[in-house]
Amino acid sequence: YFGMDHNVDQTGKSVIINKTSNTRIPEQRFSEHLRDEKGEESQKRFILKRDNSSIDKEDNQVGS
């Protein structure tokens, strides 16, 4: 996107970024290409707890 060169260092834990003759600042901001996911994040999420007694009943019915 920016026309830069990248390489992984010898340890394999870092990336080294270098300017090239093609390096530029684009006309559009990078953030303009990202999708707005705020609507999805604002939705509430719940973790529902199972009713253990219903599991026991199912086990008993399968066994009989």
BAMAR-911736 format. One line per field, with one value per atom (N, C-alpha, C): residue in three letters; x, y, z; atom name; residue number from 0. Coordinates in nm, 2 decimals. Example, Ala and Ser with C-alpha at 12.3 -4.5 7.8 and 13.67 -1.06 7.14 Angstrom:
BEGIN
type = c(ALA ALA ALA SER SER SER)
east = c(1.32 1.23 1.32 1.28 1.37 1.29)
north = c(-0.57 -0.45 -0.33 -0.22 -0.11 0.00)
up = c(0.78 0.78 0.78 0.71 0.71 0.79)
atom = c(N CA C N CA C)
seq = c(0 0 0 1 1 1)
END
This chain:
BEGIN
type = c(TYR TYR TYR PHE PHE PHE GLY GLY GLY MET MET MET ASP ASP ASP HIS HIS HIS ASN ASN ASN VAL VAL VAL ASP ASP ASP GLN GLN GLN THR THR THR GLY GLY GLY LYS LYS LYS SER SER SER VAL VAL VAL ILE ILE ILE ILE ILE ILE ASN ASN ASN LYS LYS LYS THR THR THR SER SER SER ASN ASN ASN THR THR THR ARG ARG ARG ILE ILE ILE PRO PRO PRO GLU GLU GLU GLN GLN GLN ARG ARG ARG PHE PHE PHE SER SER SER GLU GLU GLU HIS HIS HIS LEU LEU LEU ARG ARG ARG ASP ASP ASP GLU GLU GLU LYS LYS LYS GLY GLY GLY GLU GLU GLU GLU GLU GLU SER SER SER GLN GLN GLN LYS LYS LYS ARG ARG ARG PHE PHE PHE ILE ILE ILE LEU LEU LEU LYS LYS LYS ARG ARG ARG ASP ASP ASP ASN ASN ASN SER SER SER SER SER SER ILE ILE ILE ASP ASP ASP LYS LYS LYS GLU GLU GLU ASP ASP ASP ASN ASN ASN GLN GLN GLN VAL VAL VAL GLY GLY GLY SER SER SER)
east = c(0.08 0.00 0.09 0.19 0.28 0.40 0.42 0.53 0.66 0.66 0.78 0.82 0.94 1.00 1.00 0.98 0.98 1.06 1.13 1.20 1.19 1.20 1.20 1.34 1.37 1.50 1.55 1.68 1.74 1.67 1.62 1.56 1.42 1.36 1.22 1.12 1.16 1.06 1.03 1.10 1.07 1.07 1.00 0.99 1.07 1.15 1.23 1.17 1.13 1.06 1.16 1.18 1.27 1.19 1.23 1.18 1.24 1.17 1.22 1.19 1.23 1.20 1.05 0.97 0.83 0.75 0.82 0.76 0.68 0.56 0.48 0.37 0.32 0.20 0.08 -0.01 -0.13 -0.22 -0.30 -0.40 -0.51 -0.55 -0.66 -0.59 -0.65 -0.60 -0.63 -0.54 -0.56 -0.69 -0.72 -0.84 -0.97 -0.97 -1.09 -1.12 -1.02 -1.05 -1.10 -1.11 -1.15 -1.30 -1.36 -1.51 -1.54 -1.65 -1.70 -1.77 -1.71 -1.77 -1.83 -1.85 -1.90 -2.04 -2.12 -2.25 -2.25 -2.16 -2.15 -2.10 -2.01 -1.95 -2.05 -2.15 -2.24 -2.35 -2.36 -2.46 -2.41 -2.51 -2.47 -2.47 -2.37 -2.36 -2.38 -2.44 -2.47 -2.42 -2.37 -2.33 -2.44 -2.51 -2.62 -2.57 -2.61 -2.57 -2.67 -2.61 -2.70 -2.77 -2.88 -2.95 -2.91 -2.83 -2.77 -2.88 -2.99 -3.10 -3.16 -3.16 -3.22 -3.12 -2.99 -2.89 -2.90 -2.92 -2.94 -3.06 -3.17 -3.29 -3.27 -3.20 -3.17 -3.09 -2.99 -2.90 -2.98 -3.07 -3.16 -3.25 -3.30 -3.39 -3.32 -3.20 -3.12 -3.08 -3.05 -3.01 -3.12 -3.25 -3.36 -3.43)
north = c(-0.12 0.00 0.13 0.12 0.24 0.23 0.11 0.09 0.07 0.01 -0.02 -0.16 -0.19 -0.33 -0.38 -0.51 -0.57 -0.70 -0.73 -0.86 -0.90 -1.03 -1.08 -1.09 -1.05 -1.05 -1.20 -1.21 -1.34 -1.43 -1.36 -1.44 -1.48 -1.42 -1.46 -1.39 -1.30 -1.24 -1.09 -1.04 -0.90 -0.88 -0.78 -0.74 -0.61 -0.60 -0.48 -0.42 -0.29 -0.21 -0.11 -0.11 -0.01 0.07 0.19 0.27 0.23 0.24 0.21 0.33 0.31 0.42 0.44 0.33 0.33 0.38 0.41 0.45 0.58 0.58 0.70 0.71 0.83 0.85 0.85 0.75 0.74 0.85 0.88 0.98 0.95 0.83 0.79 0.74 0.77 0.71 0.56 0.49 0.35 0.31 0.40 0.37 0.38 0.45 0.46 0.33 0.23 0.10 0.00 0.04 -0.05 -0.05 -0.16 -0.17 -0.11 -0.05 0.00 -0.11 -0.17 -0.28 -0.24 -0.11 -0.06 -0.11 -0.13 -0.18 -0.32 -0.40 -0.54 -0.54 -0.45 -0.45 -0.41 -0.32 -0.26 -0.36 -0.47 -0.57 -0.65 -0.66 -0.73 -0.88 -0.94 -1.09 -1.15 -1.26 -1.32 -1.47 -1.51 -1.65 -1.72 -1.81 -1.88 -2.00 -2.02 -2.13 -2.24 -2.37 -2.48 -2.52 -2.58 -2.63 -2.77 -2.80 -2.93 -3.04 -3.00 -3.10 -3.16 -3.07 -3.12 -3.22 -3.20 -3.29 -3.43 -3.43 -3.55 -3.63 -3.56 -3.62 -3.69 -3.62 -3.68 -3.81 -3.80 -3.92 -4.04 -4.01 -4.12 -4.18 -4.10 -4.15 -4.23 -4.19 -4.27 -4.41 -4.41 -4.54 -4.63 -4.59 -4.68 -4.73)
up = c(0.00 0.00 0.00 0.08 0.08 -0.01 -0.07 -0.16 -0.09 0.03 0.11 0.09 0.13 0.13 0.27 0.28 0.42 0.41 0.52 0.54 0.69 0.71 0.85 0.89 1.02 1.07 1.09 1.13 1.14 1.25 1.36 1.47 1.43 1.33 1.29 1.38 1.46 1.55 1.52 1.42 1.38 1.23 1.19 1.05 1.03 0.93 0.90 0.78 0.79 0.68 0.63 0.49 0.43 0.32 0.31 0.20 0.07 -0.04 -0.17 -0.26 -0.39 -0.48 -0.51 -0.48 -0.50 -0.37 -0.26 -0.14 -0.16 -0.11 -0.13 -0.02 -0.01 0.08 -0.01 0.00 -0.09 -0.07 -0.17 -0.17 -0.07 -0.06 0.03 0.16 0.27 0.40 0.41 0.47 0.49 0.56 0.66 0.74 0.66 0.54 0.46 0.39 0.39 0.33 0.43 0.55 0.66 0.67 0.70 0.72 0.86 0.87 1.00 1.07 1.18 1.25 1.39 1.41 1.54 1.56 1.46 1.48 1.54 1.49 1.54 1.68 1.72 1.85 1.95 1.91 2.01 2.05 1.97 2.01 2.13 2.22 2.35 2.33 2.39 2.38 2.52 2.53 2.66 2.65 2.77 2.78 2.86 2.81 2.87 2.95 3.07 3.15 3.13 3.12 3.10 3.23 3.22 3.34 3.36 3.46 3.48 3.50 3.56 3.58 3.45 3.35 3.22 3.16 3.18 3.12 3.19 3.32 3.40 3.35 3.32 3.28 3.14 3.05 2.92 2.93 3.02 3.04 3.09 3.18 3.24 3.14 3.05 2.94 2.84 2.81 2.71 2.77 2.90 2.96 2.98 2.99 3.02 2.90)
atom = c(N CA C N CA C N CA C N CA C N CA C N CA C N CA C N CA C N CA C N CA C N CA C N CA C N CA C N CA C N CA C N CA C N CA C N CA C N CA C N CA C N CA C N CA C N CA C N CA C N CA C N CA C N CA C N CA C N CA C N CA C N CA C N CA C N CA C N CA C N CA C N CA C N CA C N CA C N CA C N CA C N CA C N CA C N CA C N CA C N CA C N CA C N CA C N CA C N CA C N CA C N CA C N CA C N CA C N CA C N CA C N CA C N CA C N CA C N CA C N CA C N CA C N CA C N CA C N CA C)
seq = c(0 0 0 1 1 1 2 2 2 3 3 3 4 4 4 5 5 5 6 6 6 7 7 7 8 8 8 9 9 9 10 10 10 11 11 11 12 12 12 13 13 13 14 14 14 15 15 15 16 16 16 17 17 17 18 18 18 19 19 19 20 20 20 21 21 21 22 22 22 23 23 23 24 24 24 25 25 25 26 26 26 27 27 27 28 28 28 29 29 29 30 30 30 31 31 31 32 32 32 33 33 33 34 34 34 35 35 35 36 36 36 37 37 37 38 38 38 39 39 39 40 40 40 41 41 41 42 42 42 43 43 43 44 44 44 45 45 45 46 46 46 47 47 47 48 48 48 49 49 49 50 50 50 51 51 51 52 52 52 53 53 53 54 54 54 55 55 55 56 56 56 57 57 57 58 58 58 59 59 59 60 60 60 61 61 61 62 62 62 63 63 63)
END
